[in-house]
Amino acid sequence: MNPELTTLRGLHLPTGGGSVLQGEIVAAIALGFAAALIVGLARILRARMRSTVRRAALRELAVARNLAPQARLTEQARLLRRVVRTIAGEEAASTRGTAWAQKLDGTFATDFFSRGAGQAFVDGLYRRPVAADPAAIDAELARLFSRIKA
């Protein structure tokens, strides 16, 4: 054997510092667990807020189905303003005319409001009653509202 190896001291844990080291490890684990818990709760709350807007919009759309055709269209237009205000803010909800159609199309990722039957919400409320199919408008609004993520 090598004589230098025989003079080496055996390995052992430091004395008196073992409990401090364990305390730091426990604190790190507790902090990591707390951080994971906070992140998880934040994600749940964000998801709940998103689904609340979606559910409220769909619920109010269902209530509007029981109204007369022109009152139904008016209530759906009000609902669209409130949804856009909630999603994109007051400035976005205050636009008018073709800018409103573009804002609706951009918010819902569609062309329903600039090219489809949704044009009735842009300027059709102030004209003679349009011969639009209320069931088709309801179905499309329900589809768009069910895709709300924000």
Backbone as JSON Lines, residues from 0, in Angstrom:
{"i":0,"aa":"M","n":[0.83,-1.19,0.0],"ca":[0.0,0.0,0.0],"c":[0.86,1.24,0.0]}
{"i":1,"aa":"N","n":[0.25,2.27,-0.46],"ca":[0.92,3.54,-0.51],"c":[0.92,4.15,0.89]}
{"i":2,"aa":"P","n":[2.08,4.59,1.4],"ca":[2.12,5.13,2.76],"c":[1.34,6.43,2.89]}
{"i":3,"aa":"E","n":[1.18,7.17,1.8],"ca":[0.44,8.44,1.89],"c":[-1.03,8.19,2.15]}
{"i":4,"aa":"L","n":[-1.55,7.08,1.65],"ca":[-2.96,6.78,1.85],"c":[-3.26,6.41,3.3]}
{"i":5,"aa":"T","n":[-2.34,5.84,3.96],"ca":[-2.56,5.44,5.35],"c":[-2.61,6.65,6.27]}
{"i":6,"aa":"T","n":[-2.03,7.77,5.85],"ca":[-2.03,8.96,6.7],"c":[-3.28,9.81,6.51]}
{"i":7,"aa":"L","n":[-4.1,9.44,5.53],"ca":[-5.33,10.22,5.31],"c":[-6.32,9.96,6.43]}
{"i":8,"aa":"R","n":[-6.99,10.98,6.75],"ca":[-8.0,10.91,7.79],"c":[-9.3,10.37,7.21]}
{"i":9,"aa":"G","n":[-10.08,9.66,7.92],"ca":[-11.35,9.1,7.45],"c":[-12.4,10.19,7.25]}
{"i":10,"aa":"L","n":[-13.29,9.92,6.37],"ca":[-14.36,10.87,6.1],"c":[-15.4,10.82,7.2]}
{"i":11,"aa":"H","n":[-15.88,12.02,7.58],"ca":[-16.95,12.08,8.57],"c":[-17.69,13.42,8.42]}
{"i":12,"aa":"L","n":[-18.89,13.47,8.91],"ca":[-19.7,14.69,8.82],"c":[-19.18,15.71,9.81]}
{"i":13,"aa":"P","n":[-19.31,16.99,9.48],"ca":[-18.87,18.02,10.42],"c":[-19.72,17.97,11.68]}
{"i":14,"aa":"T","n":[-19.14,18.28,12.77],"ca":[-19.84,18.22,14.05],"c":[-20.55,19.55,14.31]}
{"i":15,"aa":"G","n":[-21.75,19.47,14.87],"ca":[-22.49,20.66,15.26],"c":[-23.21,21.35,14.12]}
{"i":16,"aa":"G","n":[-22.88,21.15,12.87],"ca":[-23.51,21.85,11.75],"c":[-24.57,21.03,11.06]}
{"i":17,"aa":"G","n":[-24.8,19.83,11.46],"ca":[-25.74,18.95,10.79],"c":[-27.17,19.42,10.88]}
{"i":18,"aa":"S","n":[-27.59,19.97,11.99],"ca":[-28.97,20.4,12.15],"c":[-29.25,21.67,11.33]}
{"i":19,"aa":"V","n":[-28.26,22.56,11.14],"ca":[-28.44,23.76,10.35],"c":[-28.61,23.38,8.88]}
{"i":20,"aa":"L","n":[-27.83,22.44,8.42],"ca":[-27.92,22.0,7.04],"c":[-29.29,21.39,6.77]}
{"i":21,"aa":"Q","n":[-29.78,20.62,7.68],"ca":[-31.09,20.02,7.49],"c":[-32.19,21.08,7.53]}
{"i":22,"aa":"G","n":[-32.04,22.09,8.33],"ca":[-33.01,23.19,8.39],"c":[-33.08,23.95,7.08]}
{"i":23,"aa":"E","n":[-31.93,24.17,6.45],"ca":[-31.92,24.86,5.17],"c":[-32.59,24.03,4.09]}
{"i":24,"aa":"I","n":[-32.38,22.74,4.13],"ca":[-33.02,21.85,3.15],"c":[-34.53,21.85,3.35]}
{"i":25,"aa":"V","n":[-34.97,21.77,4.58],"ca":[-36.41,21.78,4.86],"c":[-37.02,23.12,4.43]}
{"i":26,"aa":"A","n":[-36.33,24.22,4.68],"ca":[-36.83,25.54,4.27],"c":[-36.92,25.64,2.75]}
{"i":27,"aa":"A","n":[-35.93,25.12,2.04],"ca":[-35.96,25.15,0.58],"c":[-37.12,24.32,0.03]}
{"i":28,"aa":"I","n":[-37.34,23.17,0.62],"ca":[-38.46,22.33,0.2],"c":[-39.78,23.03,0.47]}
{"i":29,"aa":"A","n":[-39.92,23.65,1.63],"ca":[-41.16,24.36,1.98],"c":[-41.39,25.54,1.04]}
{"i":30,"aa":"L","n":[-40.35,26.29,0.73],"ca":[-40.5,27.41,-0.19],"c":[-40.88,26.94,-1.6]}
{"i":31,"aa":"G","n":[-40.29,25.87,-2.04],"ca":[-40.64,25.32,-3.35],"c":[-42.08,24.85,-3.4]}
{"i":32,"aa":"F","n":[-42.52,24.21,-2.34],"ca":[-43.9,23.76,-2.26],"c":[-44.86,24.95,-2.24]}
{"i":33,"aa":"A","n":[-44.53,25.98,-1.48],"ca":[-45.38,27.17,-1.41],"c":[-45.45,27.87,-2.78]}
{"i":34,"aa":"A","n":[-44.32,27.96,-3.46],"ca":[-44.31,28.6,-4.78],"c":[-45.17,27.8,-5.77]}
{"i":35,"aa":"A","n":[-45.07,26.48,-5.73],"ca":[-45.88,25.64,-6.62],"c":[-47.37,25.79,-6.29]}
{"i":36,"aa":"L","n":[-47.7,25.9,-5.04],"ca":[-49.08,26.07,-4.62],"c":[-49.63,27.41,-5.1]}
{"i":37,"aa":"I","n":[-48.85,28.47,-4.98],"ca":[-49.28,29.8,-5.43],"c":[-49.49,29.82,-6.94]}
{"i":38,"aa":"V","n":[-48.56,29.24,-7.68],"ca":[-48.7,29.2,-9.15],"c":[-49.94,28.38,-9.54]}
{"i":39,"aa":"G","n":[-50.17,27.28,-8.88],"ca":[-51.34,26.46,-9.18],"c":[-52.65,27.19,-8.89]}
{"i":40,"aa":"L","n":[-52.71,27.88,-7.77],"ca":[-53.91,28.65,-7.44],"c":[-54.15,29.79,-8.43]}
{"i":41,"aa":"A","n":[-53.07,30.45,-8.86],"ca":[-53.2,31.54,-9.83],"c":[-53.74,31.0,-11.15]}
{"i":42,"aa":"R","n":[-53.28,29.84,-11.58],"ca":[-53.77,29.26,-12.84],"c":[-55.24,28.86,-12.72]}
{"i":43,"aa":"I","n":[-55.63,28.34,-11.58],"ca":[-57.03,27.96,-11.37],"c":[-57.92,29.2,-11.4]}
{"i":44,"aa":"L","n":[-57.5,30.26,-10.73],"ca":[-58.29,31.49,-10.71],"c":[-58.41,32.1,-12.1]}
{"i":45,"aa":"R","n":[-57.33,32.1,-12.87],"ca":[-57.39,32.63,-14.23],"c":[-58.34,31.81,-15.09]}
{"i":46,"aa":"A","n":[-58.28,30.49,-14.97],"ca":[-59.18,29.63,-15.74],"c":[-60.63,29.85,-15.33]}
{"i":47,"aa":"R","n":[-60.86,30.05,-14.05],"ca":[-62.22,30.27,-13.57],"c":[-62.76,31.61,-14.08]}
{"i":48,"aa":"M","n":[-61.91,32.64,-14.12],"ca":[-62.34,33.93,-14.63],"c":[-62.69,33.84,-16.11]}
{"i":49,"aa":"R","n":[-61.9,33.13,-16.87],"ca":[-62.17,32.95,-18.3],"c":[-63.49,32.25,-18.52]}
{"i":50,"aa":"S","n":[-63.68,31.16,-17.82],"ca":[-64.89,30.39,-18.03],"c":[-66.11,31.15,-17.52]}
{"i":51,"aa":"T","n":[-65.94,32.06,-16.58],"ca":[-67.06,32.83,-16.09],"c":[-67.58,33.77,-17.16]}
{"i":52,"aa":"V","n":[-66.7,34.43,-17.89],"ca":[-67.11,35.31,-18.98],"c":[-67.84,34.49,-20.04]}
{"i":53,"aa":"R","n":[-67.29,33.37,-20.38],"ca":[-67.9,32.49,-21.38],"c":[-69.29,32.04,-20.93]}
{"i":54,"aa":"R","n":[-69.38,31.55,-19.7],"ca":[-70.66,31.06,-19.2],"c":[-71.7,32.16,-19.11]}
{"i":55,"aa":"A","n":[-71.29,33.33,-18.63],"ca":[-72.23,34.45,-18.5],"c":[-72.74,34.88,-19.87]}
{"i":56,"aa":"A","n":[-71.86,34.94,-20.86],"ca":[-72.27,35.34,-22.2],"c":[-73.25,34.32,-22.79]}
{"i":57,"aa":"L","n":[-72.95,33.05,-22.63],"ca":[-73.85,32.02,-23.16],"c":[-75.2,32.02,-22.44]}
{"i":58,"aa":"R","n":[-75.17,32.28,-21.14],"ca":[-76.41,32.32,-20.37],"c":[-77.28,33.5,-20.81]}
{"i":59,"aa":"E","n":[-76.68,34.68,-21.0],"ca":[-77.44,35.84,-21.43],"c":[-77.93,35.69,-22.87]}
{"i":60,"aa":"L","n":[-77.17,35.01,-23.69],"ca":[-77.61,34.74,-25.06],"c":[-78.84,33.84,-25.04]}
{"i":61,"aa":"A","n":[-78.87,32.86,-24.16],"ca":[-80.02,31.97,-24.05],"c":[-81.25,32.73,-23.57]}
{"i":62,"aa":"V","n":[-81.08,33.69,-22.67],"ca":[-82.21,34.5,-22.2],"c":[-82.76,35.36,-23.34]}
{"i":63,"aa":"A","n":[-81.87,35.88,-24.19],"ca":[-82.29,36.73,-25.3],"c":[-83.09,35.96,-26.34]}
{"i":64,"aa":"R","n":[-82.96,34.65,-26.39],"ca":[-83.7,33.85,-27.39],"c":[-85.2,33.93,-27.2]}
{"i":65,"aa":"N","n":[-85.64,34.28,-25.98],"ca":[-87.07,34.34,-25.69],"c":[-87.7,35.66,-26.09]}
{"i":66,"aa":"L","n":[-86.94,36.61,-26.6],"ca":[-87.45,37.94,-26.94],"c":[-87.96,37.98,-28.37]}
{"i":67,"aa":"A","n":[-88.71,39.04,-28.67],"ca":[-89.16,39.28,-30.05],"c":[-87.93,39.53,-30.93]}
{"i":68,"aa":"P","n":[-88.04,39.31,-32.24],"ca":[-86.86,39.38,-33.11],"c":[-86.06,40.69,-33.01]}
{"i":69,"aa":"Q","n":[-86.72,41.86,-33.05],"ca":[-85.96,43.11,-33.0],"c":[-85.38,43.35,-31.61]}
{"i":70,"aa":"A","n":[-86.14,43.04,-30.57],"ca":[-85.63,43.17,-29.2],"c":[-84.49,42.18,-28.96]}
{"i":71,"aa":"R","n":[-84.6,41.03,-29.57],"ca":[-83.55,40.01,-29.47],"c":[-82.25,40.5,-30.08]}
{"i":72,"aa":"L","n":[-82.35,41.11,-31.26],"ca":[-81.17,41.65,-31.93],"c":[-80.53,42.78,-31.11]}
{"i":73,"aa":"T","n":[-81.37,43.62,-30.53],"ca":[-80.87,44.71,-29.69],"c":[-80.16,44.18,-28.46]}
{"i":74,"aa":"E","n":[-80.75,43.19,-27.83],"ca":[-80.13,42.61,-26.63],"c":[-78.82,41.9,-26.97]}
{"i":75,"aa":"Q","n":[-78.77,41.23,-28.11],"ca":[-77.53,40.59,-28.53],"c":[-76.45,41.62,-28.82]}
{"i":76,"aa":"A","n":[-76.83,42.76,-29.39],"ca":[-75.86,43.84,-29.65],"c":[-75.31,44.38,-28.33]}
{"i":77,"aa":"R","n":[-76.18,44.57,-27.35],"ca":[-75.71,45.02,-26.01],"c":[-74.77,43.99,-25.4]}
{"i":78,"aa":"L","n":[-75.12,42.72,-25.55],"ca":[-74.28,41.66,-25.01],"c":[-72.91,41.66,-25.68]}
{"i":79,"aa":"L","n":[-72.87,41.86,-26.99],"ca":[-71.59,41.93,-27.7],"c":[-70.74,43.08,-27.18]}
{"i":80,"aa":"R","n":[-71.35,44.23,-26.94],"ca":[-70.6,45.37,-26.38],"c":[-70.01,45.02,-25.02]}
{"i":81,"aa":"R","n":[-70.8,44.39,-24.17],"ca":[-70.31,44.04,-22.83],"c":[-69.19,43.01,-22.9]}
{"i":82,"aa":"V","n":[-69.33,42.03,-23.77],"ca":[-68.29,41.01,-23.89],"c":[-66.99,41.63,-24.39]}
{"i":83,"aa":"V","n":[-67.07,42.47,-25.41],"ca":[-65.86,43.11,-25.94],"c":[-65.26,44.03,-24.89]}
{"i":84,"aa":"R","n":[-66.09,44.74,-24.12],"ca":[-65.58,45.6,-23.05],"c":[-64.83,44.77,-22.01]}
{"i":85,"aa":"T","n":[-65.36,43.62,-21.69],"ca":[-64.71,42.75,-20.7],"c":[-63.4,42.2,-21.23]}
{"i":86,"aa":"I","n":[-63.38,41.8,-22.49],"ca":[-62.2,41.17,-23.06],"c":[-61.13,42.18,-23.46]}
{"i":87,"aa":"A","n":[-61.55,43.25,-24.17],"ca":[-60.57,44.15,-24.78],"c":[-60.55,45.55,-24.18]}
{"i":88,"aa":"G","n":[-61.48,45.88,-23.31],"ca":[-61.45,47.18,-22.66],"c":[-62.48,48.16,-23.2]}
{"i":89,"aa":"E","n":[-62.6,49.28,-22.49],"ca":[-63.6,50.3,-22.81],"c":[-63.38,50.93,-24.18]}
{"i":90,"aa":"E","n":[-62.14,51.2,-24.51],"ca":[-61.86,51.85,-25.79],"c":[-62.3,50.98,-26.97]}
{"i":91,"aa":"A","n":[-62.06,49.68,-26.89],"ca":[-62.46,48.78,-27.96],"c":[-63.98,48.71,-28.08]}
{"i":92,"aa":"A","n":[-64.69,48.76,-26.96],"ca":[-66.15,48.65,-26.98],"c":[-66.83,49.93,-27.43]}
{"i":93,"aa":"S","n":[-66.1,51.03,-27.5],"ca":[-66.73,52.29,-27.88],"c":[-66.6,52.6,-29.37]}
{"i":94,"aa":"T","n":[-66.03,51.71,-30.15],"ca":[-65.89,51.95,-31.59],"c":[-67.25,51.81,-32.28]}
{"i":95,"aa":"R","n":[-67.36,52.39,-33.46],"ca":[-68.62,52.38,-34.21],"c":[-68.36,52.02,-35.67]}
{"i":96,"aa":"G","n":[-69.43,51.67,-36.37],"ca":[-69.36,51.44,-37.81],"c":[-68.47,50.28,-38.21]}
{"i":97,"aa":"T","n":[-67.73,50.5,-39.29],"ca":[-66.87,49.42,-39.8],"c":[-65.74,49.1,-38.84]}
{"i":98,"aa":"A","n":[-65.32,50.1,-38.04],"ca":[-64.3,49.82,-37.03],"c":[-64.83,48.85,-35.99]}
{"i":99,"aa":"W","n":[-66.12,48.96,-35.67],"ca":[-66.76,48.03,-34.72],"c":[-66.8,46.63,-35.31]}
{"i":100,"aa":"A","n":[-67.14,46.54,-36.59],"ca":[-67.15,45.22,-37.25],"c":[-65.76,44.61,-37.25]}
{"i":101,"aa":"Q","n":[-64.75,45.4,-37.53],"ca":[-63.37,44.89,-37.5],"c":[-62.96,44.48,-36.1]}
{"i":102,"aa":"K","n":[-63.38,45.25,-35.09],"ca":[-63.05,44.9,-33.7],"c":[-63.73,43.59,-33.31]}
{"i":103,"aa":"L","n":[-64.99,43.42,-33.69],"ca":[-65.7,42.17,-33.4],"c":[-65.03,41.0,-34.12]}
{"i":104,"aa":"D","n":[-64.71,41.19,-35.4],"ca":[-64.06,40.12,-36.16],"c":[-62.7,39.77,-35.55]}
{"i":105,"aa":"G","n":[-61.95,40.78,-35.13],"ca":[-60.65,40.53,-34.51],"c":[-60.77,39.86,-33.16]}
{"i":106,"aa":"T","n":[-61.75,40.28,-32.37],"ca":[-61.93,39.7,-31.03],"c":[-62.32,38.24,-31.1]}
{"i":107,"aa":"F","n":[-63.2,37.91,-32.03],"ca":[-63.7,36.54,-32.12],"c":[-63.05,35.73,-33.24]}
{"i":108,"aa":"A","n":[-62.06,36.29,-33.93],"ca":[-61.32,35.61,-35.0],"c":[-62.27,35.02,-36.04]}
{"i":109,"aa":"T","n":[-63.05,35.9,-36.64],"ca":[-64.04,35.5,-37.63],"c":[-64.25,36.63,-38.62]}
{"i":110,"aa":"D","n":[-65.06,36.4,-39.64],"ca":[-65.49,37.47,-40.52],"c":[-67.02,37.57,-40.52]}
{"i":111,"aa":"F","n":[-67.63,37.01,-39.53],"ca":[-69.09,36.98,-39.38],"c":[-69.68,38.39,-39.3]}
{"i":112,"aa":"F","n":[-68.99,39.33,-38.7],"ca":[-69.53,40.66,-38.48],"c":[-69.27,41.62,-39.65]}
{"i":113,"aa":"S","n":[-68.28,41.34,-40.46],"ca":[-68.0,42.21,-41.6],"c":[-68.57,41.65,-42.9]}
{"i":114,"aa":"R","n":[-68.76,40.35,-42.99],"ca":[-69.23,39.75,-44.25],"c":[-70.47,38.88,-44.08]}
{"i":115,"aa":"G","n":[-70.75,38.44,-42.87],"ca":[-71.86,37.52,-42.67],"c":[-73.09,38.21,-42.12]}
{"i":116,"aa":"A","n":[-73.96,37.4,-41.53],"ca":[-75.21,37.91,-40.96],"c":[-74.96,38.82,-39.76]}
{"i":117,"aa":"G","n":[-73.77,38.8,-39.22],"ca":[-73.43,39.66,-38.1],"c":[-73.35,41.13,-38.45]}
{"i":118,"aa":"Q","n":[-73.46,41.45,-39.74],"ca":[-73.47,42.85,-40.15],"c":[-74.66,43.58,-39.55]}
{"i":119,"aa":"A","n":[-75.68,42.85,-39.18],"ca":[-76.85,43.46,-38.54],"c":[-76.48,44.15,-37.23]}
{"i":120,"aa":"F","n":[-75.41,43.7,-36.58],"ca":[-74.98,44.32,-35.33],"c":[-74.15,45.58,-35.56]}
{"i":121,"aa":"V","n":[-73.68,45.77,-36.76],"ca":[-72.83,46.93,-37.06],"c":[-73.68,48.14,-37.36]}
{"i":122,"aa":"D","n":[-74.57,48.03,-38.34],"ca":[-75.42,49.17,-38.66],"c":[-76.86,48.77,-38.91]}
{"i":123,"aa":"G","n":[-77.18,47.52,-38.81],"ca":[-78.53,47.04,-39.06],"c":[-79.52,47.4,-37.98]}
{"i":124,"aa":"L","n":[-79.05,47.77,-36.8],"ca":[-79.95,48.12,-35.71],"c":[-80.67,49.44,-35.98]}
{"i":125,"aa":"Y","n":[-80.1,50.27,-36.84],"ca":[-80.66,51.59,-37.1],"c":[-81.41,51.65,-38.43]}
{"i":126,"aa":"R","n":[-81.49,50.57,-39.13],"ca":[-82.22,50.49,-40.39],"c":[-83.53,49.77,-40.17]}
{"i":127,"aa":"R","n":[-84.25,49.61,-41.27],"ca":[-85.46,48.8,-41.17],"c":[-85.08,47.4,-40.72]}
{"i":128,"aa":"P","n":[-85.99,46.71,-40.07],"ca":[-85.67,45.34,-39.63],"c":[-85.18,44.48,-40.79]}
{"i":129,"aa":"V","n":[-84.05,43.88,-40.59],"ca":[-83.42,43.05,-41.62],"c":[-84.03,41.65,-41.57]}
{"i":130,"aa":"A","n":[-84.14,41.05,-42.73],"ca":[-84.69,39.7,-42.8],"c":[-83.6,38.67,-42.52]}
{"i":131,"aa":"A","n":[-82.93,38.83,-41.4],"ca":[-81.89,37.87,-41.02],"c":[-82.52,36.72,-40.25]}
{"i":132,"aa":"D","n":[-81.91,35.59,-40.33],"ca":[-82.4,34.41,-39.64],"c":[-81.93,34.45,-38.19]}
{"i":133,"aa":"P","n":[-82.85,34.69,-37.24],"ca":[-82.44,34.8,-35.84],"c":[-81.8,33.52,-35.3]}
{"i":134,"aa":"A","n":[-82.27,32.37,-35.77],"ca":[-81.7,31.11,-35.29],"c":[-80.25,30.95,-35.77]}
{"i":135,"aa":"A","n":[-79.97,31.38,-36.99],"ca":[-78.6,31.29,-37.5],"c":[-77.68,32.25,-36.75]}
{"i":136,"aa":"I","n":[-78.17,33.45,-36.47],"ca":[-77.37,34.41,-35.7],"c":[-77.12,33.88,-34.31]}
{"i":137,"aa":"D","n":[-78.16,33.32,-33.66],"ca":[-77.99,32.74,-32.33],"c":[-76.95,31.63,-32.33]}
{"i":138,"aa":"A","n":[-77.05,30.76,-33.32],"ca":[-76.13,29.63,-33.38],"c":[-74.69,30.11,-33.56]}
{"i":139,"aa":"E","n":[-74.49,31.11,-34.41],"ca":[-73.13,31.61,-34.64],"c":[-72.6,32.35,-33.41]}
{"i":140,"aa":"L","n":[-73.45,33.14,-32.76],"ca":[-73.01,33.83,-31.53],"c":[-72.68,32.82,-30.44]}
{"i":141,"aa":"A","n":[-73.48,31.78,-30.32],"ca":[-73.2,30.74,-29.32],"c":[-71.86,30.07,-29.61]}
{"i":142,"aa":"R","n":[-71.59,29.81,-30.88],"ca":[-70.31,29.2,-31.24],"c":[-69.14,30.14,-30.93]}
{"i":143,"aa":"L","n":[-69.3,31.43,-31.24],"ca":[-68.24,32.39,-30.97],"c":[-68.03,32.58,-29.48]}
{"i":144,"aa":"F","n":[-69.12,32.66,-28.72],"ca":[-68.99,32.85,-27.26],"c":[-68.38,31.62,-26.6]}
{"i":145,"aa":"S","n":[-68.64,30.43,-27.13],"ca":[-68.08,29.23,-26.52],"c":[-66.57,29.13,-26.73]}
{"i":146,"aa":"R","n":[-66.03,29.92,-27.66],"ca":[-64.58,29.91,-27.89],"c":[-63.85,30.99,-27.12]}
{"i":147,"aa":"I","n":[-64.55,31.75,-26.29],"ca":[-63.91,32.83,-25.53],"c":[-62.84,32.24,-24.62]}
{"i":148,"aa":"K","n":[-61.64,32.79,-24.72],"ca":[-60.55,32.31,-23.88],"c":[-60.05,33.4,-22.94]}
{"i":149,"aa":"A","n":[-60.36,34.59,-23.21],"ca":[-59.88,35.68,-22.38],"c":[-60.94,36.25,-21.53]}
